[in-house]
Amino acid sequence: MIKYTVGIDLGGTFIKIGLIQSGQVLNFIILPAYSEKGLRSNLPKIKEAVNALLHDSKIRTSDLVGISLAFPGIVDVKHCQVLATNEKYNDACELNLRLWCELNWGVPFYMDNDTRMATVGEWVCGAARGLDNVVMMTIGTGIGTGVVLDGRVLYGEHYQAGSLGGHFVIDYKGRKCSCGNVGCVEALSSSFFLSSIIKENPKLSAAFREKADSYDFEEIFNLASSGDIDALIVRNECMDVWSAAIVTYIHAYDPQVIVLGGGVMKSKDVILPYICERVGRLAWCPTENVKIVASELGDNAAVLAAEYSFTNQRRKNEILSA
């Protein structure tokens, strides 16, 4: 009998909900997130979207293996509980999402950190297929990471292992991050901080800094490609930060591949050669250089991890023993 899973990916700007079967996204719905208003207010919209996907595909809840949710924060995987957030869906720690799933659909529920789930998606279905040691870095509003080490997804004692690469410190005298630390990768190179990155850079012209609030990474990369000196400085300094982070990930986890994801990878033709050259020079890799590649699955990566969440035996055991 054909079985289906539903994957929900809670982004800071959009929520993606996909119907999955045999490693394919059969249908999906994208909703505006309004993450600053919390998760509770989004749940009715998510419920309606899941029901619409099932109805449109003529699928009964009895045909569902389960529903998974990728959350942008620290998640207790065993108990399906959000432990900590960082300015997105800040009410999530108060919610019993497994009960919400049970009451609405009566199927198993699984929840994990969003970038960890995107990493699983790339590992199972995408750019890291067949490999045992993988790091994924997503670059967007924030910067997230996920790690597969020796063929196992990395969790650690408090479910943080591998997922806080955006908060590795690369400048202890640097900008204060939203997490409370100082000099994090995210504080120095994410789109959330892009306005501050521009306003506080003395190398940039006054005219460019005055328009800091109007820029996003897409425009920065477009301006840089046309030769704008200010945009080139911002672009290259951010890529230097991403490269420094990747060198640290390589030294920490010794992966076979680094997978880069996020909206900024629309400019992968610029980003990949730059980062590969810099990391190739700076990382200590006495045996061979680590491959650095773009995500194959894009925005579908975390959604596609839904199926793995319920078919992998270890994850089944985590859910059933919770």
C-alpha positions in Angstrom: 0.0 0.0 0.0 1.3 3.4 -0.9 2.0 5.6 2.1 2.6 9.4 2.3 4.2 11.8 4.7 3.7 15.5 5.2 6.6 17.8 5.8 6.3 21.3 7.3 9.2 23.7 7.1 8.9 26.8 9.3 10.9 29.5 7.7 11.3 33.0 9.0 9.5 34.5 6.0 7.6 31.5 4.5 6.1 28.2 5.7 6.4 25.4 3.2 4.1 22.4 3.5 4.7 19.4 1.2 3.1 16.1 0.5 5.9 13.5 0.1 5.9 10.0 -1.4 8.9 7.9 -2.4 11.4 10.8 -2.2 9.3 13.2 -4.2 7.3 16.3 -3.4 3.9 15.5 -4.9 2.3 18.8 -4.1 3.0 21.8 -1.8 1.6 25.0 -0.4 3.6 28.0 0.7 2.2 30.4 3.3 3.5 33.7 4.6 5.0 33.1 8.0 4.8 36.3 10.1 7.2 34.4 12.5 7.5 37.5 14.7 3.8 36.9 15.7 4.5 33.5 17.0 3.6 29.9 16.0 0.3 29.6 17.8 -1.4 32.1 15.4 0.0 30.1 12.4 -1.3 26.7 13.4 -4.8 27.2 12.0 -3.4 28.2 8.6 -1.0 25.2 8.7 -3.9 22.8 9.6 -6.0 24.2 6.7 -3.1 23.8 4.3 -2.4 20.2 5.3 -6.0 19.3 5.0 -6.1 21.0 1.5 -3.1 18.9 0.4 -4.8 15.7 1.5 -8.1 16.7 0.0 -6.7 17.7 -3.3 -4.7 14.5 -3.7 -7.6 12.4 -2.4 -5.5 11.0 0.5 -7.1 9.9 3.7 -5.3 10.4 7.0 -5.1 6.6 7.3 -2.7 6.8 4.3 -0.3 9.1 6.2 2.8 7.6 7.8 3.2 10.8 9.8 3.8 14.6 9.8 7.2 16.2 10.4 8.0 19.8 11.3 11.3 21.6 10.7 11.7 24.3 13.3 14.3 27.2 13.3 15.5 26.6 16.8 16.8 24.0 19.3 14.4 21.0 19.5 14.2 18.1 21.9 13.8 15.5 19.3 12.7 12.7 21.6 9.8 14.6 23.2 9.0 16.8 20.1 9.4 20.0 22.2 11.0 23.3 21.2 13.6 24.2 23.7 14.8 27.5 22.5 14.1 30.0 19.7 15.9 33.1 18.5 13.4 35.8 17.4 11.3 33.5 15.4 8.1 31.8 16.7 9.0 32.8 20.2 5.9 31.2 21.7 6.8 27.7 20.4 8.3 26.5 23.6 4.9 26.8 25.2 3.1 24.6 22.6 2.5 20.8 22.6 2.8 20.3 18.9 2.7 16.5 19.1 -0.7 16.8 20.8 -1.8 19.3 18.1 -0.9 16.7 15.4 -2.6 13.9 17.3 -5.9 15.8 17.8 -6.1 16.9 14.2 -4.9 13.9 12.2 -4.2 11.0 14.7 -0.8 10.2 13.1 2.8 10.1 14.4 4.6 13.5 14.7 8.3 14.3 14.4 10.1 17.6 14.9 13.7 18.6 14.5 15.9 21.7 13.9 15.2 23.0 10.4 18.8 23.0 9.0 19.4 19.5 10.5 16.4 18.3 8.6 17.6 20.1 5.4 20.9 18.3 5.9 19.1 15.0 6.2 17.2 15.8 3.0 20.4 16.5 1.1 22.0 13.4 2.6 19.2 11.1 1.6 17.9 12.6 -1.6 20.3 15.3 -2.7 23.9 16.6 -3.0 25.3 14.3 -0.2 23.7 11.0 -1.3 25.8 8.0 -0.4 28.2 9.8 1.9 28.8 9.2 5.6 30.3 12.6 6.7 28.4 15.7 5.7 28.0 19.3 6.8 25.3 21.6 5.5 25.4 25.3 5.9 22.3 27.4 5.1 22.8 31.1 4.5 19.7 33.4 4.7 18.0 35.4 7.4 20.2 33.5 9.8 22.9 30.9 9.3 22.2 27.3 10.3 24.1 24.0 10.1 23.5 20.3 10.3 26.0 17.5 10.5 26.1 13.8 9.6 29.1 12.1 11.2 30.1 8.5 10.5 26.7 7.9 8.9 24.7 9.2 11.9 22.9 12.5 12.4 24.7 14.5 15.1 22.6 15.5 18.1 24.7 15.7 21.3 23.5 15.7 24.9 21.2 18.7 24.5 20.2 18.3 20.8 22.5 21.2 19.9 25.4 19.4 18.3 26.0 20.4 14.7 23.2 22.9 14.6 24.8 26.0 16.0 27.4 26.7 13.3 25.9 30.1 12.7 27.0 31.0 16.3 30.6 29.8 16.1 32.7 32.9 17.1 35.1 34.1 14.4 35.7 37.6 15.9 35.6 37.8 19.6 35.6 41.6 19.4 32.9 41.7 16.7 29.3 42.6 16.6 26.8 41.4 19.2 24.6 38.7 17.8 20.9 38.2 18.5 21.8 35.1 20.5 23.6 37.3 23.0 27.1 36.2 22.0 29.7 38.4 20.3 31.3 37.9 16.9 29.2 35.0 15.6 29.2 34.0 12.0 25.5 35.0 11.8 26.1 38.5 13.2 28.8 39.2 10.7 27.3 37.8 7.5 23.6 37.0 7.6 20.8 38.9 5.9 19.3 39.7 9.3 22.4 41.8 10.1 23.0 43.1 6.6 21.9 46.6 7.3 24.2 46.8 10.3 27.0 45.2 8.3 26.7 48.0 5.8 26.1 50.9 8.2 29.1 50.0 10.4 31.7 49.4 7.6 34.0 52.5 7.4 35.3 51.3 4.0 32.0 52.1 2.4 30.9 55.4 0.9 28.5 57.5 2.9 25.9 57.3 0.1 25.9 53.5 0.2 25.7 53.4 3.9 22.7 55.8 3.9 20.7 53.2 1.9 21.7 50.3 4.1 18.1 49.4 5.0 17.1 49.0 1.4 19.6 46.3 0.4 19.3 42.6 0.4 21.9 40.0 -0.7 20.3 39.6 -4.1 20.8 43.3 -4.8 24.3 43.3 -3.3 25.4 40.5 -5.6 23.8 42.1 -8.6 25.5 45.5 -7.9 28.8 43.7 -7.3 28.6 41.9 -10.6 28.2 45.3 -12.4 31.3 46.6 -10.7 29.9 48.6 -7.8 32.9 49.0 -5.4 30.8 49.3 -2.2 28.8 46.2 -3.1 32.0 44.3 -3.9 33.4 45.0 -0.5 30.2 43.9 1.3 29.9 40.8 -0.9 33.5 39.7 -0.5 33.7 40.3 3.2 30.5 38.2 3.7 32.0 35.4 1.6 35.2 35.7 3.7 33.1 35.1 6.8 31.3 32.2 5.3 34.7 30.8 4.2 36.1 31.2 7.8 33.1 29.3 9.1 33.5 26.5 6.6 37.2 26.2 7.6 36.1 25.8 11.2 33.4 23.2 10.2 36.0 21.2 8.3 38.4 21.3 11.3 35.6 20.3 13.7 33.8 17.6 11.8 36.2 16.3 9.1 33.4 16.0 6.4 33.6 14.6 2.9 31.4 17.4 1.6 30.1 20.8 2.6 26.6 21.5 1.2 25.6 25.2 0.9 22.0 26.2 0.8 19.7 29.2 1.3 18.4 31.9 -1.0 21.9 33.4 -1.4 22.9 30.4 -3.5 21.1 31.9 -6.5 24.5 33.4 -6.9 26.3 30.1 -6.6 28.4 30.8 -9.8 30.1 33.5 -7.8 30.0 32.0 -4.3 31.3 28.5 -5.0 34.5 29.4 -6.8 35.4 32.1 -4.3 34.8 30.0 -1.3 36.4 26.9 -2.7 39.6 28.8 -3.5 39.8 30.5 -0.1 38.9 27.4 1.9 41.3 25.3 -0.2 44.1 27.7 0.8 43.2 28.0 4.5 41.8 24.7 5.7 44.1 22.1 7.1 43.3 19.1 4.9 46.5 17.0 4.6 44.8 14.2 2.7 42.5 15.9 0.2 40.4 19.0 0.0 36.8 18.8 1.1 34.2 19.2 -1.7 32.0 22.3 -1.4 28.8 22.1 -3.4 25.4 23.8 -3.7 22.2 22.2 -2.4 20.4 20.1 -5.0 17.0 20.3 -3.3 16.8 24.0 -2.5 13.7 24.9 -0.5 12.5 21.2 -0.6 15.4 19.8 1.5 13.8 20.0 4.9 10.4 19.0 3.6 11.9 15.9 1.9 13.4 14.8 5.2 9.9 14.0 6.4 9.9 10.6 4.8 13.2 9.6 6.3 12.0 10.8 9.8 9.5 7.9 9.8 11.2 5.2 7.7 14.6 5.3 9.4 14.5 2.7 12.3 16.5 4.8 14.8 14.2 7.7 14.4 11.1 5.4 14.7 12.5 4.2 18.0 13.1 7.7 19.2 9.4 8.6 18.5 7.9 5.4 19.9 10.0 5.4 23.1 9.3 9.1 23.8 
